[in-house]
Amino acid sequence: MVHNYYQQGGGEDVVFLAEQENLRRHGLEVHTFTLSNDAIGDQNPLRTAAQTVWNARVARQLADLVRERGIELVHFHNTFPLVSPAAYWAVRRRGAAVVQTLHNFRLLCAASSLYREQEGPGGKTGRICEDCVGKLLPLSAVQHSCYRGSRAGSAVVVGMQVAHRLLGSYSRAVDRYIALSESGRRKLIEGGLDAELLSVKPNFLVSDPGLGTGDGGYALFVGRLTPQKGLLTLTEAWKHLGTRLPLKIAGSGPMLAELQQRAADVPGVEVLGGQGGLEVRALMAGAALLIAPSEGYESFGMVLIEAYACGLPVVASDLSALNSLVHDGVTGRLFRPGDAAHLAQVVGELLSDPARLAAMRQAARQSYLAHYTAEINAAQQLEIYRQALAHRHGAAQTAPEQGSPTAKRAG
């Protein structure tokens, strides 16, 4: 298993560690190779840009590991920016099958989120953006500085995308992709990935927290505090709900100070800041509802399956992949994205019907037991590995040589 850690931890890191542990429990010999963006430090930006497109050194290291340890399959979680897709070719050259989990939309979007932030009258907002989906040369990403507000950085990401599309890295060097939801799979196919190579496997929980009590008398938001998460809509909705159902907001991020200011003017809203895993599970155990008001596409909501495991119903935006996870009227409710009045109406209706809310708690718990346990996930993952191995040994591909003109042009 291969993973490039970002400087700020997140859900990808959790899944990478969880899958290792789960596969070892099921008898697989799992080796890991990791890099961290902390290593970039004061490195020359041109060198980092070249490594993002084609990191020959890391590719050689991985090829050597495959040969020395007799590895049959390499499962990549994140290759950006220091591993690079060059590693796909390197390990295939040594006979290993290649699996890539797509935790986000980086193959289609320089920002990875299909969401573009912008300044609005009330502060920083944003919108869903698919301008680059399906385009060979996605120059819009450079024009709008979609990667971290930098045109130069965006040009590097676009260069990586284009180089590996032309080389066939995404179509010929990967035996199986894992999408986290069916809606995510459809978007990736729309962006050009081969439907035959795309499997759907949701994330899961290593351990079961057990059914919560739900008697705390509050609603809960858990997540990174960014405009994409719909937090302005959330606080606006609570102007209508007030103290009828207090709202706790748990998380950290660039909107923390702004939300604290807004909460001071909205009765019943409390901003808790960042919380540890145990604290989040305790909050979920006591909550009446989880609110997921995202206004951009989610690849998968780990927070949602944690909620389901606690028997916590979810009120979520009717957007990918939230609408794949929430069975409207059964495990929670969906509302129109960005519509604070509709969100307040949906929550108010649930509060007026305690019997329905109680039924949703049971349905949420059953959804977790049926789809998101470690046992179920291991079986799904092993089947994907079998498919990848069959594809690898049934469809040999010719990799670009590292010294070839094509490879040199790639970085």
N, C-alpha and C positions, 0 to 999 in steps of 0.2 A: 504494500500500500504506500502510495506516494502523496505527499501533501506539502504545499507551500503555505505556511502560516502568514497571515497579514499581521501588521503591527497591533491592530486592535482585534482582540479575540471575538469570535462569533459562533453562530450555529454550525458552520462548516467544520470548525475544530471539534465541536462536541460530537458530531456525527462520525468524523474520522476516528476518534478514540472509541466511540461506542461500537462501531463495526469491527474494529480490531478485537475488542474484548469478546464480542458476541461470536465471532468466527472461531476464536481460540477455544471458547467453551464448547463449540461443536466439532472440535478435533482437527481444525486446519492449522497448518504451520504458517504463521503470518510474520513476515519481516516488514520493517518500515524504513522509509527514507523520507526525511523531512528537511525543509529549509525554512528560514524565517526572513521576512522583510527587514527585520532589525539588522541583518547583515549588510544591507545596502549602505547604511551610514553615509559617509562622505565619498562614496564611490563615484567615479566620473559618470555623469548622466548619460554620456554616449555609450559607455560600456554597459550600463544597465539597459539602455534601449536595445542594444545589440543582443543581449542575453534574453530579453523578452521575446524577441523574434526567433532566435536560434541559439540555444546555450549548448554548445558542443561539449563543454567540460562535464556538465551534469549528465548529458546523454551518455557519454563514455562511462561515467561512474555507475549509472544504472545498468548499462549493458554488462559491465564487469560483475555486478552483483547478481544479475540473472544467471550468468555463466557459472560463477563460483558456487552459488547456492542451489543450482538446479531449479530455479523458480519457473513455474509453468504459466503463471498469469500475473500481470501487473495491473493493479486497480488504482487509477489516478483519481484523486479528489480535486485538488486545485493545482494547476501548473503555472498560474500567473503570479508574479512576472518572472520568477527566477528559474523555474524548471524548463518551461517552454515546450511546445508540442514536438520539438525535435526528439524528445525522449520517447515518444510513441514509436518512431522508426527504429531507434536504437535497440529497444527491448524486443521488438518484433524480429529484428535481424538475428537476435539470439534465440529465436523460437518461441518466445512467450506471447500469449494472447494479451490483448489490451482492452481494459474496461475503463470508461470515464464517466464518473458521476457529474451531472450538470447541476450544480447547486444554484446557479444563477444563469443569466442570459448573456454572458460575456462573449460567446461566439457570434452573437447577433448585434450586440450593443456595447459600445465603448464604456458606457457607464455601468453596464452589467444588469441594469434594473428596468430598462424600457421606460424610464421616467426622467423627465427633464425639469430641474429646478429653475425657478425664475423669481424675480422680485415682483411682488404685487402690492396693492395699496395697503394691505394690512401686515406686510412683512414678506418673508420668503415663502413662496408657495411652489406649485409645480403642476405637471400634467403628465399623463401617459404619452409616450412618444414612440412611434414605430417607424420613424422616417428611414432608418437604416436596415430594417428587416427585409431580407431577400435581395439586397443590393450587393453586387460584387465589390464596388468601390464606394463605401459609405462616407462620403465627404462631409455630410451634414454633421457628423460627430466632431470633425475638426472645426468646422465653421462655428459650432455652438460650444466648443471647449467642454465636451461632455465628460471627459475623464478628469475629475478633480479640478475643474475650472481652468484647465491648461490646454492650449492648442497644441503645444509641443508634445505633451503627454498623450493627448488624444490621437495625434498623428502616429505615435509609436504603437498604440493599441490597434489602430486601423491597419497599420503596416503589418502587424502580426496576423490579423484576421485575413487580409488579402493574400499575404505570402503563403499561408497554409491552406487557403482555399485553392490557390493555383497549384501548389505542390500535391494536393490531394490528401493532406494529413488528416483532415476531418472525415474524408470519405473512404480512404484506402488503408489508413494506419490504425484505425480503431475498430475492434471487433464487436463491441457492444457499448451503447450509451445507456445511462440510467437517468431518466427524468423522474422528478419527484411527484408529479401529478399528471393526470390525463390532460388537463388544460395546458400544462407546461409542455407536454409532449406535442400537442397540436401546434403550439406556437413555434417550437423548434423545427417541426416539419415545414411550416410556413416559411421559416428562415432558411431552408435549404438542406437540412439534415435528412438522411435516408430513413424513411419510416421503418424499413425492415431492420434497422440497427438499433432502434429505440425501444427500450423496455421501461415500464413504469414500476418503480418500487418506492413507496413512501418511507419517510424516516420513522423512527420507533423510539421507545424508551427501554433502556437496559434494565431498569428496575421499576416495579409497580409501586407507586406511592399509596395506593389504596383509595377507597371511596372517601371523599371529604364529607363534612357535616353540612356545609352550605348555610350555616346559621349566623354568619357574621353581619348580615344586613348591609352589604355594600357590593358595588360593581367594581371590576378590576380591569385595568389595562396593563399589559406587560410588554415591553419592547424598547427598541432604540428610539430616542426622541428626535425624530426628523420630520420634515414636512410630508414626506411620502406616507408616513403612518397615519395621516388624517387627524392629527391631534387638535388642529384648530376647529375642525368639524365636531370632534368629541367634546371639547370644552363649550362650544356654542350650544350643543344639544343639552348640556347640563344646566344651561341657563333656564331651560324649560322644565327640567326635572328637579332641580334644586336639591333639597335635603330629603326628598321622597325616597331616594336611594343614593346614599353617598357614593362618590367615585374615588378610588385610589389609583394613582398613576405611578407605576414602578418602572424605572429605567433611567438611563443616562444618555447624553447626546447633546448636540448643538442647540436644541430648543429648551434645554432645562431651565435657564434663567427666564426666558419668555413665558414658559408655562407656569412657573412659580408666580410671576406677576399677574398672569391671567387668573390663576386659581384664587388669588387674594380678592378678586371681584366676583367670583362665582361661588355661591353658597354650596357646601357639600363636596367640593373638589379638594383633594389633598395630593400633593406631589411628593412622593417618597424618595425620589432619586434612585440611584442604582441599588440593587438588592442581590444578595447571593442566592444560590440555588435552593438552599434550605428555607430561606425566607420567602422566596417566590412560591414554593410548594405549600408553605403554611398559609400564605395569602390566598392561594387557589382553594385550599381546603375549606376556607371559611366564606369564600365569595358566593354571591347569588348568581352572578353573570360575569362572563369574560367579554369584553368589548374589543373587537378587532376592526377598527375603522379605516383600514388602509385605502389610499387613493391611487396606489400604483400596484402593478402585478407583484404577487408574492410567488416565489418558486415553491415554497412549502412553509407552512406555519408550525414549527416545532412547539410553539406556545400552545397551539390549539390541541395537539394530542396530549400534552401535559394536562391541559384542562379536562379533556375527556377522561383521562385516567382517574382524575379526582371526581368525576361525575359532574363537571361544571359546564352548563350550557353556554353556547357562544353566540353572540350577536355580531355579525360580520358584514362587511361590504360585499355586495354582489359582484365580485371581481375574481379573476383567476389568481391563485388557486384556492382562494377561500371558499368560493362557491362549489368547489369539488369536495371540500372537507366538511362543510356544514350542510346537513340535510334540512332544508328549510321547513320549519314546523315540527321537526322531529328531534334533532340534536341541538337546535338553536333557531335563530332567525336571520334572514338576510335583509339588508336595507340598501337603498340607493346610495352609491358612493358620493360623498361630499354633501349629502342632504341632511343637515343637522335636525331639521324638523321631523323628517321621516325616522331618523334614528331615535329621537325622543319619543315619537309615537309608538314605535315597535317595543321599546323598553317599557313604556307605560302600559301597553297591552299585556305584556308578560307579568308585570307586577299586579295587574288586576285579575290574574287567573292563576292562583297558587297551585291548583291541581295540574294544570298544563305544565307549569314550571317544574313541578316534582317529577312528572313523566319524562320531561326532557333530561333531567338529571340521570335517570335510569338509562335512557337511550344513549346518552353521551358515554356513560361507563361501558355499555354493551358495545358501542362502536370501537372503543379502545380495545376491548378484549377480542373483538372479531378481526381487527385489521392492524393494530399497531404494537403488538407485543414482540418481545425479542425472539420467541420461538417462530412465530409466523414470518418475521423478517429474515431470519436465517434461512428458512426454506426458500423464500423468494430470491435471496441473494445467491444461494448455491445453484439454483436453476439458471439464473443469468450467467453465472460462471460457466456452467455446462454449455450453454449456447455460445458463449464467447470462444471457448476451446474448440467447439465443433466448427465454428466459422474460421478460426485461425488455421486449423489443420486441413480445412477443405478449400481454402482460398488464399494461396500464397500470393504475396504482393511484392513488387519490386520497390525497394526504398531508395530515395535519392542518396547518393554517396556524399559523405561530409565534405569531400574535397571537390565535388562536382561544381560546375558553374552555377547550376540551379541553387545548390546549397549555399554557395558563396553569396549569391544575390540575396538569399533569404536572411543573411546575417553572419 
